Amino acid sequence: MSLTPDLSKKVGLGIAPSPNPFLTPRPERRRTDPRMVDWNSNRQDRDKETNVQVLLRCRPLSDDEQRLNVPKVISCNEHKREVSVSQNLANKQVDRIFTFDKVFGPKAQQRSIYDQAIAPVVNEVLDGFNCTVFAYGQTGTGKTYTMEGGRRNKGGDLTAEAGVIPRAVRQIFDMLEAQNADYSVKVTFLELYNEEITDLLAPEDNSRSTEDRQKKPISLMEDGKGCVVLRGLEEEAVYSVNEIHSLLEQGAAKRRTADTLLNKHSSRSHSIFTITVHIKEAAVGDEELIKCGKLNLVDLAGSENISRSGAREGRAREAGEINKSLLTLGRVINALVEHSAHIPYRDSKLTRLLRDSLGGKTKTCIIATVSPSVHCLEETLSTLDYACRAKNIKNKPEANQKMSKAVLLKDLYSEIERMKQDVRAAREKNGVYIPLERFAKEEAEKKASKEKIEQLENDLSLSEKQVDRFRELYLTEQEQKLDVESELKDCKINLENSNKTLLDLQESYRLAITMLKEKESIISKLLRSENSLIQCAKELRTNLQSASEDIASLFSKLDQKDRMEAENQSMVLTFGSHLDQRLKDLHRTVLGSVSQQQQYLRYMEEHVCSYLASKCDATQALESRITKMTETYTSGVATLKDLANALQRKASSDLEQINSTISLQATAVENFLVTAVLEAKEVICDIQNSLDEQKQLLAFFTRQQEEGLQRSLVSAQVISKETVSFFNNLHHHASKVMTVLDESQIQRSNQLIKFEKMFKVR
Ligand SMILES: Nc1ncnc2c1ncn2[C@@H]1O[C@H](COP(=O)(O)OP(=O)(O)OP(=O)(O)O)[C@@H](O)[C@H]1O
């Protein structure tokens, strides 16, 4: 930004001079003057592009916000130079991260911001550069707090809350004093309100009304070389920090502020405080050089959401103007970032004033301020996007050309001389107070004008004739015009009324739209919750239906179970009676078979006894016979022995007789043996027969026994099979009933869990 105040009117008259004060000529003259020495003509320096530095400062929650527990959506990481914004988009937590050249969180102190970010900029000013620091952000986020500070500084002492401006002033003076250099410091302080520039340092004209005083306008012009000239802007020479502070307070008090919903002391205008420093440098040969640097400190009005700031009518128009100029600033930033052929600087006075700071030769630093509150999320995101884009703006900072002191002094002296002549003429004469030389010059100009006037008079008489002709025409036209005018007046009144109604309507329309939107959102929320309720009710109904169905099925299962149990009971009973019957039958059969067997056994016993008795008799008879035979045999053997002896004694005479007797005896023995054998055979046969009989009887008894046993076995098998099948059936039924009961138990517990869950959710 190169703001060039018009020096023709003032320049620090009446202020006590410093030990070595000097005043600089108009900067526009400096640029064009061929006598100036370009001591800084360093090509590399010229072509060096630097990005605009962007800092981000997040203010702490205000006392009111803390009391209301307003949630924070911003978190700052000063170390990483990052700011993250937490957003809730469609029920999703989304974090957006922005990176800046420096980030200062809510706890950052005024001093640390200044030392880290602004002090190096001020050093550049003292090195002969033009620098701009401007604060940008939503209303109430701390732009004025950052630039000017919280509380006013007492005397020359800086308080902890002192902002960028008082600290920069202090640094400039401290450094100049430390350098022990000859210097001059001048300041301007202007306000841009509703596209009108006013001088905040202009002395108050007590003859005017308060309203007129406040609205003393400054015209903004261009010198044809792209430099902005502010005609009528007071440039005050200052010699101490305190002087600047009092000027600042004076100017700040004149700034337009208002109480809005978002800031009790909201600045309604943009303000630019400019400090111009001229420093005498060490002589190069005979030449003494003057270095010039300029620091522009800009506090922009806050961008605001008109409905949220509660601005109405005049305030709303004012906010509209603020937003319009900031919008143009945004368009300029966009055009610079996109390297557009046309940069719309001329679209607002703000961008015309900041032209050199955005894409020009100035070193620029933007402090973007944001609030951490969730209520400011939309504006915060817009500020962060804005500031992020601004990081890409490239400036080509160039140090101001140094001037030789001789040239500067010559210019100053001639300026002073001209002013002195004016003062002298004013003191000495009455009437016209101008020097003779200028009087002669003006007389010649007057003569030329007179000649011109005569010629013009001739032209005028000719024209007058023409005018007469036209006058008639004009009169008729006039009458028509009067008619039209009265109509127009009516129309204007109507139009004004319509405009007023339109504005009212627009306002009420806007209000209605916002109310409608709010209502729509409430209705849509209600609809959504109604739908979800209906959905829940439907789900509950289906759940209840399924539950009642389950309960019915449970009941039917219980009935079935009862039925089965009754059936089982009756089955058990019939089985019991059946079993009882069968067991009785078995018992009877067993008893019958036992008695039969006993009978058989008794019969067998008897039979066997009789058989044994007969056998005993037969054996005894056989034994007696055998005994007899043995005796007979023994007697025969003895007889034979006797005979043999007799025979032996009779010798061989009786041999034949003996032989015959022997053969008789042998035959008798043989016969006896045959009969004995036959008898033995008979006995054996009898024994055999009786044994066979016994065998057959025993076989018969055994068969009968076997059959009886078989029958009882079969009936016992049948009974056991039936018992087994009955118990299997019983077991099967019981397991079925158990599984049914288990299933129903699981189902019921699942349903109960579901119900519980559903009721918990609701
Ligand atoms: N970093 C901070 N620390 C403490 N208080 C702050 C801070 N920033 C701002 N504030 C306080 O917040 C309030 C609003 O600040 P300020 O007036 O500076 O906002 P602004 O951005 O200039 O608003 P507007 O654009 O409406 O002028 C003031 O009371 C100020 O003291």
PDBQT file of the ligand as one rigid body, heavy atoms in Angstrom, charges set to zero:
ROOT
HETATM    1  N1  LIG A 801      -7.159 -12.851  22.284  1.00  0.00    +0.000 N 
HETATM    2  C1  LIG A 801      -8.074 -12.256  23.098  1.00  0.00    +0.000 A 
HETATM    3  N2  LIG A 801      -7.944 -12.321  24.426  1.00  0.00    +0.000 NA
HETATM    4  C2  LIG A 801      -8.858 -11.751  25.238  1.00  0.00    +0.000 A 
HETATM    5  N3  LIG A 801      -9.944 -11.071  24.816  1.00  0.00    +0.000 NA
HETATM    6  C3  LIG A 801     -10.125 -10.968  23.487  1.00  0.00    +0.000 A 
HETATM    7  C4  LIG A 801      -9.204 -11.552  22.553  1.00  0.00    +0.000 A 
HETATM    8  N4  LIG A 801      -9.660 -11.294  21.318  1.00  0.00    +0.000 NA
HETATM    9  C5  LIG A 801     -10.787 -10.571  21.469  1.00  0.00    +0.000 A 
HETATM   10  N5  LIG A 801     -11.067 -10.367  22.748  1.00  0.00    +0.000 N 
HETATM   11  C6  LIG A 801     -12.222  -9.648  23.287  1.00  0.00    +0.000 C 
HETATM   12  O1  LIG A 801     -13.338  -9.921  22.431  1.00  0.00    +0.000 OA
HETATM   13  C7  LIG A 801     -14.125  -8.767  22.242  1.00  0.00    +0.000 C 
HETATM   14  C8  LIG A 801     -14.244  -8.441  20.745  1.00  0.00    +0.000 C 
HETATM   15  O2  LIG A 801     -12.972  -8.113  20.244  1.00  0.00    +0.000 OA
HETATM   16  P1  LIG A 801     -12.759  -6.984  19.133  1.00  0.00    +0.000 P 
HETATM   17  O3  LIG A 801     -13.592  -5.773  19.354  1.00  0.00    +0.000 OA
HETATM   18  O4  LIG A 801     -11.284  -6.777  19.027  1.00  0.00    +0.000 OA
HETATM   19  O5  LIG A 801     -13.315  -7.756  17.875  1.00  0.00    +0.000 OA
HETATM   20  P2  LIG A 801     -13.297  -7.295  16.351  1.00  0.00    +0.000 P 
HETATM   21  O6  LIG A 801     -12.890  -8.454  15.549  1.00  0.00    +0.000 OA
HETATM   22  O7  LIG A 801     -12.479  -6.058  16.212  1.00  0.00    +0.000 OA
HETATM   23  O8  LIG A 801     -14.830  -7.017  16.121  1.00  0.00    +0.000 OA
HETATM   24  P3  LIG A 801     -15.490  -6.014  15.042  1.00  0.00    +0.000 P 
HETATM   25  O9  LIG A 801     -15.160  -6.512  13.705  1.00  0.00    +0.000 OA
HETATM   26  O10 LIG A 801     -16.953  -6.126  15.349  1.00  0.00    +0.000 OA
HETATM   27  O11 LIG A 801     -14.924  -4.700  15.341  1.00  0.00    +0.000 OA
HETATM   28  C9  LIG A 801     -13.456  -7.654  22.999  1.00  0.00    +0.000 C 
HETATM   29  O12 LIG A 801     -14.105  -7.506  24.244  1.00  0.00    +0.000 OA
HETATM   30  C10 LIG A 801     -12.031  -8.158  23.215  1.00  0.00    +0.000 C 
HETATM   31  O13 LIG A 801     -11.486  -7.655  24.418  1.00  0.00    +0.000 OA
ENDROOT
TORSDOF 0
